Amino acid sequence: MQILGCTPVFHVSNLDNALAFYRDVLGFTLDYRYGEPPYYAGLHLGPVYLNLNARGAARTAIGCGELYLLVDDTDAFYLRLADSGIAFDCLIGDRDYGMRDFALRDPDGNRIGVGAQA
């Protein structure tokens, strides 16, 4: 047996708002929407996959997810997001754990870290 990947699921309060953030701010591509009306969606950004669920709040609290994106140019990603007016949870910097990174939160409070080895 070989594990081929991992797709985290973030529980969100509003699927359309979450999709707008992940597509328009972070640059994810929408792969699918599911349900009538839609309550579940899958996205990807390069090799990173993420699912959003607007119906699972009874089992999992909204806004408790975390995702860390490894990138090739932390500064370029940071500047692109800063130009969009995003509020950062943690400003860019070189960390004592060997990464240059920063963090932000989606509209529901899920935390997204972005970084590369310093």
BELQUIGI-V10338 format. One record per residue. RES is the residue in three letters. D_CENTER is the distance of its C-alpha to the mean C-alpha in Angstrom with 2 decimals. Layout:
RES/D_CENTER, RES/D_CENTER
//
This chain:
MET/28.41, GLN/25.40, ILE/21.73, LEU/20.04, GLY/16.33, CYS/13.76, THR/11.31, PRO/9.53, VAL/10.03, PHE/8.57, HIS/11.63, VAL/11.64, SER/14.83, ASN/14.89, LEU/13.52, ASP/14.61, ASN/13.05, ALA/9.54, LEU/10.26, ALA/11.68, PHE/8.80, TYR/6.42, ARG/9.82, ASP/11.80, VAL/9.95, LEU/7.38, GLY/9.76, PHE/8.53, THR/11.78, LEU/12.75, ASP/14.75, TYR/16.30, ARG/16.80, TYR/19.03, GLY/21.59, GLU/24.12, PRO/22.88, PRO/19.39, TYR/17.34, TYR/15.10, ALA/13.07, GLY/11.73, LEU/9.74, HIS/9.62, LEU/9.27, GLY/12.46, PRO/12.88, VAL/9.34, TYR/9.27, LEU/7.30, ASN/9.62, LEU/9.82, ASN/13.15, ALA/15.05, ARG/18.15, GLY/17.62, ALA/17.94, ALA/21.44, ARG/20.40, THR/17.14, ALA/16.40, ILE/13.77, GLY/11.29, CYS/12.06, GLY/9.05, GLU/7.80, LEU/5.93, TYR/7.84, LEU/7.92, LEU/11.66, VAL/12.94, ASP/16.57, ASP/16.84, THR/14.98, ASP/17.35, ALA/16.92, PHE/13.13, TYR/13.90, LEU/16.83, ARG/15.18, LEU/12.75, ALA/15.84, ASP/17.88, SER/15.73, GLY/16.58, ILE/13.27, ALA/14.19, PHE/13.11, ASP/13.12, CYS/14.73, LEU/16.45, ILE/16.67, GLY/19.37, ASP/21.04, ARG/20.78, ASP/23.64, TYR/21.59, GLY/21.70, MET/18.35, ARG/17.76, ASP/14.41, PHE/12.76, ALA/10.14, LEU/8.87, ARG/8.05, ASP/7.03, PRO/10.49, ASP/11.01, GLY/10.46, ASN/7.58, ARG/7.27, ILE/5.16, GLY/8.16, VAL/9.32, GLY/12.87, ALA/15.93, GLN/19.25, ALA/21.51
//
